[in-house]
């Protein structure tokens, strides 16, 4: 009986730990150059595909009605607030801690980068990496919820 209870408890804790290692949730973005808080991005999962939308601006210098005037895809001249900036990410078949295959747009310059997400520090932080060719830029986002 004690062994069964112990095993059940371990499964509950393991399940909770794995859930935190998912990128799903609300994240505070931090600019990698200025180290300033920029926005809150909510990452959702639908049928194994992950996407992220800007929910709120944190930088007081960002205008609430800002649009992505430098975007070159369907997001051109669309409001940045509410914009889906992360699209089409899936959990890696090789490394279950990595989410890749999608893209991210930087609304400041309109550039679209291949992207890769990796929850770190027990899911408290998210390593977000954007690639253009062999070059990449990495930001660390902080879990809000």
N, C-alpha and C positions, 0 to 999 in steps of 0.2 A: 504494500500500500504506500509506504513512504517513497519507494523507488518510482512508482507511478506518478505521485504528486510532484516529485522532484523533476521528472522528465517533462511533465506537462508545464511546469513553471519555466523550465529552460526553453521550451518551444515558444511560449508566449514572449519571453524576453528576446529571443532570436528573431521572431517575427517583427517585433517593434524595431529592433536594430536595422533589419533589412528595409523596413518601410521608410526609415529616416535616410537611408542611402539612396532613395529615389530623388530625382530632381523636382518632383511635383511639390508645389507649394509657392509661397510668396517670398521673393528674394529682393534684398536691397543691393542695387548695383553701385559699385564704387569705381570711379574713373581711375584707370591705371596710371595716368600721368599726374593728375592733380590730387589724387587720393580723396576727392570730395564725393559725398553721397550724391547720386544723380537721380535715381528713380526706384520705384518698386515694380518688379516684373513678376507676374503670376504665371507659373508653368503648369500646364495641364496635360493630361494624357487621355487620348481617345483612340481606342482600338490599337494600342501599342505604339502610337505616334505622339510625340511630344511637341508642344508649341508653347511660346511665351508671349504675353501681351503686357504692354506698359499700362500699369494701373494708376500710377500717381507720380508726379514730379516731386523730387526732394530739393533740387537746386533752385533757390529763389530766383536765380537769373533766367531760368527757363520760363518762357511765356506759356500760359495755360492753353492758348490757341495756336501754338507753334505747329507748322506743317512741315512735311518732309519734301521741301522744294528741290533737294538734290537727288532724291530717289529717281531711279530710271525705270522701275517696274510699275506694277499696278498701284503701288503705294505713293506714287508721285503726287504731290500737293494734297495728300491726305493728312488729317490730324495725327500728330505723334502720340498724343494721349489716346489710349485704346488701340494703338497699332500693334499688330502681331509682328514682332521683330525676330522671334525664333520660330522656325518652321521645319517640319518633316524629320525630326530627330527620332532615332530608334535605338533601343538597347543593343549594344554590340553582341554578336554571337560569340566572339572570342573572349571578351572581358565584360562580364555582367555589371561592372561598376562604371562603364563608359557608355555614353549616349552620343551617337554620331550620325553622319549621313545627311544632315540637314544644313540649313544656312541661318545666318543672322545678318540683319541689316544694321548699319550704324546710321541713325537718322541725322547725325551731324554732317556726314559727308556723302550719304547716299550709297556707300559701297556695300556690296553683299559679299559676305565671307562664308566659306564652308565652316561648319561649326562642330564643336565637340564639348560635351559637358561631362564633368566627373565630380560627384559629391565627395568631399574630403572632410576630415576631422569629424567622423561619425555623422556626417550629413549636416553639420552645422554651417559648413561653407560649401560653395560650389565653384569649381574651377571651370570658367567659361573661356574657351579658346576659339579664336577665329583665324582662318587660314586664307591666304591668297597665294597660290603656288606653294613654294617651299617656305614662305615667310608666314609667321603667325604672331598674334598678339593675345596675351592672356590677362583676364581679369579674375579677381576672386570676389564672388558675391556672398552676402551674408544672409542666412535663413532668418526670416521674420516669423513665419508660421509654417 
